[in-house]
């Protein structure tokens, strides 16, 4: 579609006839991302009335939502190997102008600080203690226990800014950094909680990482406390839940991002924000 045709469509956004607008809306949404700059330019015009501005805001939101949906679907269909990319895609739902470079720069600085203190002579426990010291004590990351259900706890760009998060977001950052440092830590999808498993890499190929024996668990929400299987058993016992293998073994990155979206859905429902909640239900279908 030519620029002239797009401009003609945008000019009809404030048509009072709902049937005409529904047709215009469908045509504009079908154009996707390329029409966004035109809509943003139109919104900035002072002569636009409230009806037109509201409709443009609705169109922009719907386009960004569909873009996020497609990005999540493509990420999932490609295997979801890059956990950071999945988490950043979730961030783009809320922060359409996300500065991804700034996020990666902060993670790189964290990784560098941890790497400087690690060496191959350390045991698995010692490596985790070094990681914990830099991540929690030096950089001050901690669980947001005062405002546990706040949506910002699930957006990793916010967590990197505030150094506060929930069990899942802190574990995502922990796993992303661990992967870059060649530490075999992977998320474990516990009910009502989320921890990391430190895997025994002996005899396990890199492509099979996630299928080895678990040496111990790490609770990122409680300053990296190291847990054994017995503590997982005790936790499940308090919930009166039978043991399942999935509660002890690493989950996939797609499982992690699906839980991230579910956490956001629950957060917006608690805030009585049905529009955002519906958005999250839609995004979940991408996985």
Secondary structure, 3 states (H helix, E strand, C coil): CCHHHHHHHHHCCCCCCHHHHHHHHHHHHHHHHHHHHHHHHHHCCCCCCHHHHHHHHHHHHHHHHHHHHHHHHHHHHCCCCCHHHHHHHHHHHHCCCCCHHHHHHHHHHHHHHHHCCCCCCCCHHHHHHHHHHHHHHHCCCEECCCCCCCHHHHCHHHHHHHCEECHHHHHHHHHHHHHHCCCCEEEECCCCCCEEEEECCCCCCHHHCCCCCEEEEEEHHHCCEEECHHHHHHHHHHCCCCCCHHHCCCCCHHHHHHHHHHHHHHHHHHCCCHHHHHHHHHHHCCC
